[in-house]
Amino acid sequence: ARLAAPFDAAMADQAEEFYLANYLKHWCEPEFSTALGCVPHHMVWDDHDIWDGWGSYPRELQACPVFQGVYSVARRAYALFQLHTTPQ
């Protein structure tokens, strides 16, 4: 039953709010935003952009709707903040 649980609109909204708040909290810190503007950098997508340990769970859990929904939201946030684009 847990693996079949849907990723509904309310969950998507909560995930989007979480990732947006997390990026804004850190990227608006004066030292970090100054560094981003002054130091060349290359952003790399890894498990920490979703949550620590992403990708190390059993395949059937990684493929469930909730995990895939969170992945999709995290990917959009990464694209917006780190690639300055959208996944499309």
Biotite code that builds the C-alpha atoms (Angstrom):
import biotite.structure as struc

atoms = struc.array([
    struc.Atom([0.000, 0.000, 0.000], chain_id="A", res_id=1, res_name="ALA", atom_name="CA", element="C"),
    struc.Atom([2.821, 2.406, 0.860], chain_id="A", res_id=2, res_name="ARG", atom_name="CA", element="C"),
    struc.Atom([4.419, 1.993, -2.555], chain_id="A", res_id=3, res_name="LEU", atom_name="CA", element="C"),
    struc.Atom([1.128, 2.747, -4.303], chain_id="A", res_id=4, res_name="ALA", atom_name="CA", element="C"),
    struc.Atom([0.351, 5.927, -2.348], chain_id="A", res_id=5, res_name="ALA", atom_name="CA", element="C"),
    struc.Atom([-0.315, 8.821, -4.727], chain_id="A", res_id=6, res_name="PRO", atom_name="CA", element="C"),
    struc.Atom([1.670, 12.036, -4.839], chain_id="A", res_id=7, res_name="PHE", atom_name="CA", element="C"),
    struc.Atom([-1.289, 14.387, -4.717], chain_id="A", res_id=8, res_name="ASP", atom_name="CA", element="C"),
    struc.Atom([-1.547, 18.113, -5.335], chain_id="A", res_id=9, res_name="ALA", atom_name="CA", element="C"),
    struc.Atom([-1.275, 18.975, -1.637], chain_id="A", res_id=10, res_name="ALA", atom_name="CA", element="C"),
    struc.Atom([1.957, 16.990, -1.354], chain_id="A", res_id=11, res_name="MET", atom_name="CA", element="C"),
    struc.Atom([3.308, 18.658, -4.487], chain_id="A", res_id=12, res_name="ALA", atom_name="CA", element="C"),
    struc.Atom([2.494, 22.092, -3.048], chain_id="A", res_id=13, res_name="ASP", atom_name="CA", element="C"),
    struc.Atom([4.231, 21.235, 0.235], chain_id="A", res_id=14, res_name="GLN", atom_name="CA", element="C"),
    struc.Atom([7.309, 19.938, -1.593], chain_id="A", res_id=15, res_name="ALA", atom_name="CA", element="C"),
    struc.Atom([7.462, 23.051, -3.779], chain_id="A", res_id=16, res_name="GLU", atom_name="CA", element="C"),
    struc.Atom([7.178, 25.294, -0.724], chain_id="A", res_id=17, res_name="GLU", atom_name="CA", element="C"),
    struc.Atom([9.949, 23.325, 0.996], chain_id="A", res_id=18, res_name="PHE", atom_name="CA", element="C"),
    struc.Atom([12.407, 23.505, -1.901], chain_id="A", res_id=19, res_name="TYR", atom_name="CA", element="C"),
    struc.Atom([11.647, 27.164, -2.629], chain_id="A", res_id=20, res_name="LEU", atom_name="CA", element="C"),
    struc.Atom([12.118, 28.132, 1.030], chain_id="A", res_id=21, res_name="ALA", atom_name="CA", element="C"),
    struc.Atom([15.307, 26.078, 1.266], chain_id="A", res_id=22, res_name="ASN", atom_name="CA", element="C"),
    struc.Atom([16.897, 27.652, -1.801], chain_id="A", res_id=23, res_name="TYR", atom_name="CA", element="C"),
    struc.Atom([15.825, 31.167, -0.823], chain_id="A", res_id=24, res_name="LEU", atom_name="CA", element="C"),
    struc.Atom([17.088, 30.751, 2.735], chain_id="A", res_id=25, res_name="LYS", atom_name="CA", element="C"),
    struc.Atom([20.561, 29.802, 1.591], chain_id="A", res_id=26, res_name="HIS", atom_name="CA", element="C"),
    struc.Atom([20.868, 31.763, -1.632], chain_id="A", res_id=27, res_name="TRP", atom_name="CA", element="C"),
    struc.Atom([19.766, 35.004, 0.021], chain_id="A", res_id=28, res_name="CYS", atom_name="CA", element="C"),
    struc.Atom([22.516, 34.853, 2.624], chain_id="A", res_id=29, res_name="GLU", atom_name="CA", element="C"),
    struc.Atom([24.739, 37.845, 1.825], chain_id="A", res_id=30, res_name="PRO", atom_name="CA", element="C"),
    struc.Atom([28.017, 35.928, 1.782], chain_id="A", res_id=31, res_name="GLU", atom_name="CA", element="C"),
    struc.Atom([26.658, 33.175, -0.428], chain_id="A", res_id=32, res_name="PHE", atom_name="CA", element="C"),
    struc.Atom([24.909, 35.465, -2.898], chain_id="A", res_id=33, res_name="SER", atom_name="CA", element="C"),
    struc.Atom([28.047, 37.621, -3.149], chain_id="A", res_id=34, res_name="THR", atom_name="CA", element="C"),
    struc.Atom([30.181, 34.545, -3.803], chain_id="A", res_id=35, res_name="ALA", atom_name="CA", element="C"),
    struc.Atom([27.774, 33.325, -6.498], chain_id="A", res_id=36, res_name="LEU", atom_name="CA", element="C"),
    struc.Atom([28.052, 36.708, -8.184], chain_id="A", res_id=37, res_name="GLY", atom_name="CA", element="C"),
    struc.Atom([31.839, 36.937, -7.994], chain_id="A", res_id=38, res_name="CYS", atom_name="CA", element="C"),
    struc.Atom([33.262, 33.436, -8.209], chain_id="A", res_id=39, res_name="VAL", atom_name="CA", element="C"),
    struc.Atom([32.893, 31.265, -11.313], chain_id="A", res_id=40, res_name="PRO", atom_name="CA", element="C"),
    struc.Atom([31.049, 28.093, -10.432], chain_id="A", res_id=41, res_name="HIS", atom_name="CA", element="C"),
    struc.Atom([29.580, 24.967, -11.961], chain_id="A", res_id=42, res_name="HIS", atom_name="CA", element="C"),
    struc.Atom([26.511, 23.423, -10.336], chain_id="A", res_id=43, res_name="MET", atom_name="CA", element="C"),
    struc.Atom([26.242, 19.636, -10.217], chain_id="A", res_id=44, res_name="VAL", atom_name="CA", element="C"),
    struc.Atom([23.003, 17.702, -9.607], chain_id="A", res_id=45, res_name="TRP", atom_name="CA", element="C"),
    struc.Atom([23.428, 15.049, -6.934], chain_id="A", res_id=46, res_name="ASP", atom_name="CA", element="C"),
    struc.Atom([21.447, 13.253, -4.245], chain_id="A", res_id=47, res_name="ASP", atom_name="CA", element="C"),
    struc.Atom([21.637, 16.231, -1.888], chain_id="A", res_id=48, res_name="HIS", atom_name="CA", element="C"),
    struc.Atom([19.542, 18.287, -4.293], chain_id="A", res_id=49, res_name="ASP", atom_name="CA", element="C"),
    struc.Atom([16.666, 15.904, -3.553], chain_id="A", res_id=50, res_name="ILE", atom_name="CA", element="C"),
    struc.Atom([17.582, 14.559, -0.105], chain_id="A", res_id=51, res_name="TRP", atom_name="CA", element="C"),
    struc.Atom([20.691, 12.954, 1.306], chain_id="A", res_id=52, res_name="ASP", atom_name="CA", element="C"),
    struc.Atom([20.897, 9.343, 0.186], chain_id="A", res_id=53, res_name="GLY", atom_name="CA", element="C"),
    struc.Atom([18.576, 9.682, -2.808], chain_id="A", res_id=54, res_name="TRP", atom_name="CA", element="C"),
    struc.Atom([19.296, 6.837, -5.194], chain_id="A", res_id=55, res_name="GLY", atom_name="CA", element="C"),
    struc.Atom([20.344, 4.387, -2.491], chain_id="A", res_id=56, res_name="SER", atom_name="CA", element="C"),
    struc.Atom([16.828, 3.146, -1.723], chain_id="A", res_id=57, res_name="TYR", atom_name="CA", element="C"),
    struc.Atom([15.394, -0.086, -3.188], chain_id="A", res_id=58, res_name="PRO", atom_name="CA", element="C"),
    struc.Atom([14.339, 0.269, -6.826], chain_id="A", res_id=59, res_name="ARG", atom_name="CA", element="C"),
    struc.Atom([10.628, -0.290, -6.104], chain_id="A", res_id=60, res_name="GLU", atom_name="CA", element="C"),
    struc.Atom([10.676, 2.504, -3.500], chain_id="A", res_id=61, res_name="LEU", atom_name="CA", element="C"),
    struc.Atom([12.548, 4.871, -5.816], chain_id="A", res_id=62, res_name="GLN", atom_name="CA", element="C"),
    struc.Atom([9.916, 4.213, -8.493], chain_id="A", res_id=63, res_name="ALA", atom_name="CA", element="C"),
    struc.Atom([6.849, 4.811, -6.292], chain_id="A", res_id=64, res_name="CYS", atom_name="CA", element="C"),
    struc.Atom([4.656, 7.860, -6.991], chain_id="A", res_id=65, res_name="PRO", atom_name="CA", element="C"),
    struc.Atom([5.715, 9.786, -3.864], chain_id="A", res_id=66, res_name="VAL", atom_name="CA", element="C"),
    struc.Atom([9.449, 9.407, -4.543], chain_id="A", res_id=67, res_name="PHE", atom_name="CA", element="C"),
    struc.Atom([8.950, 10.292, -8.202], chain_id="A", res_id=68, res_name="GLN", atom_name="CA", element="C"),
    struc.Atom([6.821, 13.299, -7.266], chain_id="A", res_id=69, res_name="GLY", atom_name="CA", element="C"),
    struc.Atom([9.442, 14.629, -4.872], chain_id="A", res_id=70, res_name="VAL", atom_name="CA", element="C"),
    struc.Atom([12.113, 13.990, -7.520], chain_id="A", res_id=71, res_name="TYR", atom_name="CA", element="C"),
    struc.Atom([10.137, 16.001, -10.060], chain_id="A", res_id=72, res_name="SER", atom_name="CA", element="C"),
    struc.Atom([9.687, 18.955, -7.702], chain_id="A", res_id=73, res_name="VAL", atom_name="CA", element="C"),
    struc.Atom([13.356, 18.892, -6.658], chain_id="A", res_id=74, res_name="ALA", atom_name="CA", element="C"),
    struc.Atom([14.434, 18.739, -10.308], chain_id="A", res_id=75, res_name="ARG", atom_name="CA", element="C"),
    struc.Atom([12.362, 21.800, -11.168], chain_id="A", res_id=76, res_name="ARG", atom_name="CA", element="C"),
    struc.Atom([13.802, 23.728, -8.205], chain_id="A", res_id=77, res_name="ALA", atom_name="CA", element="C"),
    struc.Atom([17.341, 22.712, -9.189], chain_id="A", res_id=78, res_name="TYR", atom_name="CA", element="C"),
    struc.Atom([16.754, 23.804, -12.775], chain_id="A", res_id=79, res_name="ALA", atom_name="CA", element="C"),
    struc.Atom([15.325, 27.150, -11.703], chain_id="A", res_id=80, res_name="LEU", atom_name="CA", element="C"),
    struc.Atom([17.942, 28.046, -9.097], chain_id="A", res_id=81, res_name="PHE", atom_name="CA", element="C"),
    struc.Atom([21.068, 26.325, -10.371], chain_id="A", res_id=82, res_name="GLN", atom_name="CA", element="C"),
    struc.Atom([20.589, 26.208, -14.133], chain_id="A", res_id=83, res_name="LEU", atom_name="CA", element="C"),
    struc.Atom([18.379, 29.315, -14.419], chain_id="A", res_id=84, res_name="HIS", atom_name="CA", element="C"),
    struc.Atom([15.944, 27.486, -16.669], chain_id="A", res_id=85, res_name="THR", atom_name="CA", element="C"),
    struc.Atom([13.133, 24.923, -16.510], chain_id="A", res_id=86, res_name="THR", atom_name="CA", element="C"),
    struc.Atom([13.391, 21.168, -17.173], chain_id="A", res_id=87, res_name="PRO", atom_name="CA", element="C"),
    struc.Atom([11.333, 21.430, -20.385], chain_id="A", res_id=88, res_name="GLN", atom_name="CA", element="C"),
])
